[in-house]
Amino acid sequence: MSIESVAVIGASGHLGPTLLLALQAAGFEVSAVTRASSSYEPPAGIRVIRTDFSLKALQESLRGQDAVVSAIGDAGLDIQMTLVDAAVAAGVRRYIPSNFGADYSRGVVAGFEDTPTAKKNLLDYIGAKATANLSFTWADLTTGLWIDWALVHTPELTGFDLANNTVSLWDSGNEPVATTILTDIGTAVVGLLGLPEDAVNRPFKVASVKTTQNEILAALRSTTRQQWDVKQVSTRDLLQEGHKQLEAGDIWPAHMSLIAVQLFEDGAGRGVHAEPGKGDCRILGVPVRSVESVVEIIVDAWM
Ligand SMILES: NC(=O)c1ccc[n+]([C@@H]2O[C@H](COP(=O)([O-])OP(=O)(O)OC[C@H]3O[C@@H](n4cnc5c(N)ncnc54)[C@H](OP(=O)(O)O)[C@@H]3O)[C@@H](O)[C@H]2O)c1
């Protein structure tokens, strides 16, 4: 039975709006689930469901939905199991949890274990629910860095400060990272909802472009035709900085430093989870992008 109605949790966040657009364009009947306290107003054609996120209220809210896509922010990760319980109880047939992150199977840098552990525990929980309820299916999506979003919004992680034409190169700047642009995540999610039952219940990994900091810098130089100031920072120093930030309770800056080490440390091999154009990218229709085309998107929109 095909999926027609989809509820998106976290629709008002960084990723949510892109998912709404992709799902709507693909012809799904889309609802946005938001906290009762939220002032969020959805775009035209999207129904809004306001809820207090209790199990009972969520179950009522999700009744009649064929699928749930959760893009809830990290602040809401601890209620994800309740969301899954509610989805199962409401008869939802496919669940995509709020992962959309990195692949931690090659190790996690010290100090950044909490989020990967929470996401893994959730997947184990979802897997057990699917084993016990054959009509409930799931698919998890690893995307790596959202490169177009991250370059604009997280200079502490990517090293690129687009406002001041400066870049901090982590180690040599040559460590490869597999990344995905936001619209391609939308494409992948639409693809996941279209797969038959026997093709899901597993993690999927996609990427639009595999690149390095030095390649991004070269593309920025040629696209902007401006001067870029470069400084070198060792990931050993960055790791120490991240630990100091953690001790001081500066959680967001700490996470930026630690994720930068996680992905960009020279020779660590933790930044490539997928090859663009291959494997799950092909199954889900995620196109191969050049680093130049991604930089052009950013420069056109933001610089
Ligand atoms: N790979 C990457 O580069 C990357 C980057 C960023 C995030 N991510 C991952 O992508 C996923 C989505 O992240 P995001 O940045 O788009 O999320 P976000 O913007 O931080 O939050 C999304 C929405 O979640 C809802 N929310 C927040 N806290 C909540 C809580 N305590 N209880 C219930 N709802 C809550 C809010 O919606 P309402 O106010 O409308 O209820 C919020 O707008 C996360 O798993 C995150 O780890 C990956």
The ligand as an SDF file (V2000), in Angstrom:
LIG
                    3D

 48 52  0  0  0  0  0  0  0  0999 V2000
   24.3230   17.0760    9.1340 N   0  0  0  0  0  0  0  0  0  0  0  0
   24.2270   18.3420    9.4760 C   0  0  0  0  0  0  0  0  0  0  0  0
   24.9970   19.2010    8.9620 O   0  0  0  0  0  0  0  0  0  0  0  0
   23.1850   18.7620   10.4660 C   0  0  0  0  0  0  0  0  0  0  0  0
   23.0390   20.1130   10.7870 C   0  0  0  0  0  0  0  0  0  0  0  0
   22.0540   20.4830   11.7020 C   0  0  0  0  0  0  0  0  0  0  0  0
   21.2280   19.4990   12.2590 C   0  0  0  0  0  0  0  0  0  0  0  0
   21.3870   18.1970   11.9200 N   0  0  0  0  0  0  0  0  0  0  0  0
   20.4810   17.1570   12.4600 C   0  0  0  0  0  0  0  0  0  0  0  0
   19.2410   17.2750   11.7440 O   0  0  0  0  0  0  0  0  0  0  0  0
   18.1150   17.0990   12.6170 C   0  0  0  0  0  0  0  0  0  0  0  0
   17.2160   18.3400   12.5560 C   0  0  0  0  0  0  0  0  0  0  0  0
   17.9970   19.4600   12.9900 O   0  0  0  0  0  0  0  0  0  0  0  0
   17.5150   20.9820   12.7970 P   0  0  0  0  0  0  0  0  0  0  0  0
   18.7430   21.8080   13.0350 O   0  0  0  0  0  0  0  0  0  0  0  0
   16.7510   21.1360   11.5360 O   0  0  0  0  0  0  0  0  0  0  0  0
   16.5370   21.1450   14.0440 O   0  0  0  0  0  0  0  0  0  0  0  0
   16.1940   22.5040   14.8230 P   0  0  0  0  0  0  0  0  0  0  0  0
   16.0660   23.5810   13.8090 O   0  0  0  0  0  0  0  0  0  0  0  0
   17.1340   22.6890   15.9560 O   0  0  0  0  0  0  0  0  0  0  0  0
   14.7740   22.1370   15.4720 O   0  0  0  0  0  0  0  0  0  0  0  0
   13.6990   21.6810   14.6510 C   0  0  0  0  0  0  0  0  0  0  0  0
   12.3830   21.8520   15.3730 C   0  0  0  0  0  0  0  0  0  0  0  0
   12.2830   20.9200   16.4300 O   0  0  0  0  0  0  0  0  0  0  0  0
   11.2930   21.4110   17.3170 C   0  0  0  0  0  0  0  0  0  0  0  0
   11.8200   21.2540   18.7060 N   0  0  0  0  0  0  0  0  0  0  0  0
   12.9360   21.7650   19.2070 C   0  0  0  0  0  0  0  0  0  0  0  0
   13.0860   21.3990   20.5150 N   0  0  0  0  0  0  0  0  0  0  0  0
   12.0220   20.6480   20.8080 C   0  0  0  0  0  0  0  0  0  0  0  0
   11.6030   19.9770   21.9780 C   0  0  0  0  0  0  0  0  0  0  0  0
   12.3090   20.0100   23.1130 N   0  0  0  0  0  0  0  0  0  0  0  0
   10.4450   19.2910   21.9190 N   0  0  0  0  0  0  0  0  0  0  0  0
    9.7170   19.2690   20.7850 C   0  0  0  0  0  0  0  0  0  0  0  0
   10.0680   19.8980   19.6470 N   0  0  0  0  0  0  0  0  0  0  0  0
   11.2150   20.5560   19.6640 C   0  0  0  0  0  0  0  0  0  0  0  0
   11.0390   22.8780   17.0040 C   0  0  0  0  0  0  0  0  0  0  0  0
    9.7970   22.9880   16.3210 O   0  0  0  0  0  0  0  0  0  0  0  0
    8.5090   23.7400   16.9680 P   0  0  0  0  0  0  0  0  0  0  0  0
    9.0100   24.9080   17.7530 O   0  0  0  0  0  0  0  0  0  0  0  0
    7.7130   24.1350   15.7660 O   0  0  0  0  0  0  0  0  0  0  0  0
    7.8240   22.7310   17.7950 O   0  0  0  0  0  0  0  0  0  0  0  0
   12.1830   23.1910   16.0640 C   0  0  0  0  0  0  0  0  0  0  0  0
   11.8920   24.1900   15.1170 O   0  0  0  0  0  0  0  0  0  0  0  0
   18.7250   16.7950   13.9810 C   0  0  0  0  0  0  0  0  0  0  0  0
   18.7660   15.3990   14.1600 O   0  0  0  0  0  0  0  0  0  0  0  0
   20.1470   17.3330   13.9190 C   0  0  0  0  0  0  0  0  0  0  0  0
   21.0640   16.6220   14.7330 O   0  0  0  0  0  0  0  0  0  0  0  0
   22.3410   17.8030   11.0280 C   0  0  0  0  0  0  0  0  0  0  0  0
  1  2  1  0
  2  3  2  0
  2  4  1  0
  4  5  1  0
  4 48  2  0
  5  6  2  0
  6  7  1  0
  7  8  2  0
  8  9  1  0
  8 48  1  0
  9 10  1  0
  9 46  1  0
 10 11  1  0
 11 12  1  0
 11 44  1  0
 12 13  1  0
 13 14  1  0
 14 15  2  0
 14 16  1  0
 14 17  1  0
 17 18  1  0
 18 19  2  0
 18 20  1  0
 18 21  1  0
 21 22  1  0
 22 23  1  0
 23 24  1  0
 23 42  1  0
 24 25  1  0
 25 26  1  0
 25 36  1  0
 26 27  1  0
 26 35  1  0
 27 28  2  0
 28 29  1  0
 29 30  1  0
 29 35  2  0
 30 31  1  0
 30 32  2  0
 32 33  1  0
 33 34  2  0
 34 35  1  0
 36 37  1  0
 36 42  1  0
 37 38  1  0
 38 39  2  0
 38 40  1  0
 38 41  1  0
 42 43  1  0
 44 45  1  0
 44 46  1  0
 46 47  1  0
M  CHG  2   8   1  16  -1
M  END
$$$$
